[in-house]
Amino acid sequence: MQIQTIGKIGLATVTSFYIYYLVWVLITPFIDANHKVQSYFPHRDYAYMIPTVLIIFIVSIFFTFIGLVLITPSKKQITAPQNVKVKNSE
């Protein structure tokens, strides 16, 4: 598969999920609760919970990574050369 084909498939997938989510959040609240269209979507509460949980998950992974980078010692620690004499400024 070429990279362009994979990109087109990814773009089509993300676009379809985005349109589904927009219809779910913006249009279904104005449709009657017992209409047939409502059966294609989960309960409206999940429309707010899923993105919230995903954002919390992504932010926690980001800060965990930053914390691990800051905590672990670097492989190259800067040390002064052993044979260099430091001049007194007195």
Phi, psi and omega per residue, in radians:
M1 nan 2.412 3.096
Q2 -1.424 2.766 -3.106
I3 -1.140 -0.545 3.134
Q4 -1.192 -0.646 3.107
T5 -1.153 -0.740 3.107
I6 -1.110 -0.697 3.095
G7 -1.104 -0.715 3.118
K8 -1.151 -0.707 3.113
I9 -1.137 -0.753 3.112
G10 -1.108 -0.737 3.115
L11 -1.123 -0.729 3.118
A12 -1.126 -0.683 3.137
T13 -1.155 -0.843 -3.130
V14 -1.127 -0.699 3.122
T15 -1.118 -0.726 3.135
S16 -1.163 -0.706 3.073
F17 -1.113 -0.683 3.139
Y18 -1.138 -0.770 3.122
I19 -1.140 -0.737 3.095
Y20 -1.033 -0.789 -3.131
Y21 -1.140 -0.727 3.124
L22 -1.100 -0.743 3.097
V23 -1.114 -0.725 -3.129
W24 -1.073 -0.772 -3.036
V25 -1.490 -0.691 -2.988
L26 -1.681 -0.475 -3.043
I27 -1.819 -0.711 -3.078
T28 -1.083 -0.464 3.079
P29 -1.105 -0.374 -3.112
F30 -1.672 0.026 3.111
I31 -1.767 2.547 3.139
D32 -1.010 2.585 -3.060
A33 -1.143 -0.518 -3.123
N34 -1.766 0.324 3.056
H35 -1.333 2.648 -3.084
K36 -1.092 -0.545 -3.117
V37 -1.102 -0.562 -3.123
Q38 -1.106 -0.392 -3.128
S39 -1.282 -0.258 3.129
Y40 -1.467 -0.159 -3.066
F41 -2.149 2.548 3.020
P42 -1.205 3.092 3.137
H43 -1.060 2.583 -3.036
R44 -1.117 -0.433 3.128
D45 -1.082 -0.593 3.134
Y46 -1.177 -0.405 3.126
A47 -1.133 -0.412 3.122
Y48 -1.769 -0.522 -3.107
M49 -1.294 -0.720 -3.080
I50 -1.074 -0.896 3.109
P51 -1.112 -0.603 3.124
T52 -1.115 -0.796 3.128
V53 -1.135 -0.711 3.121
L54 -1.114 -0.734 3.130
I55 -1.131 -0.767 3.116
I56 -1.079 -0.732 3.132
F57 -1.102 -0.818 -3.112
I58 -1.153 -0.740 3.127
V59 -1.144 -0.679 3.124
S60 -1.184 -0.650 3.062
I61 -1.124 -0.732 3.129
F62 -1.054 -0.866 -3.109
F63 -1.236 -0.515 3.037
T64 -1.124 -0.757 3.110
F65 -1.091 -0.808 3.121
I66 -1.075 -0.741 3.116
G67 -1.094 -0.732 3.117
L68 -1.154 -0.654 3.107
V69 -1.141 -0.688 -3.129
L70 -1.287 -0.541 -3.075
I71 -1.413 -0.740 -3.057
T72 -1.211 2.391 3.132
P73 -1.246 2.558 -3.140
S74 -1.335 2.702 -3.131
K75 -1.270 -0.557 3.107
K76 -1.777 1.794 3.047
Q77 -1.717 2.320 -3.080
I78 -1.316 2.123 3.116
T79 -2.224 2.634 3.108
A80 -1.310 2.483 3.094
P81 -1.073 2.569 -3.038
Q82 -1.348 -0.513 -3.016
N83 -1.717 0.196 -3.141
V84 -1.697 2.243 3.111
K85 -1.599 2.376 -3.133
V86 -1.591 2.270 -3.112
K87 -1.398 2.353 3.058
N88 -1.337 2.397 3.134
S89 -1.666 0.250 -3.128
E90 -1.356 nan nan
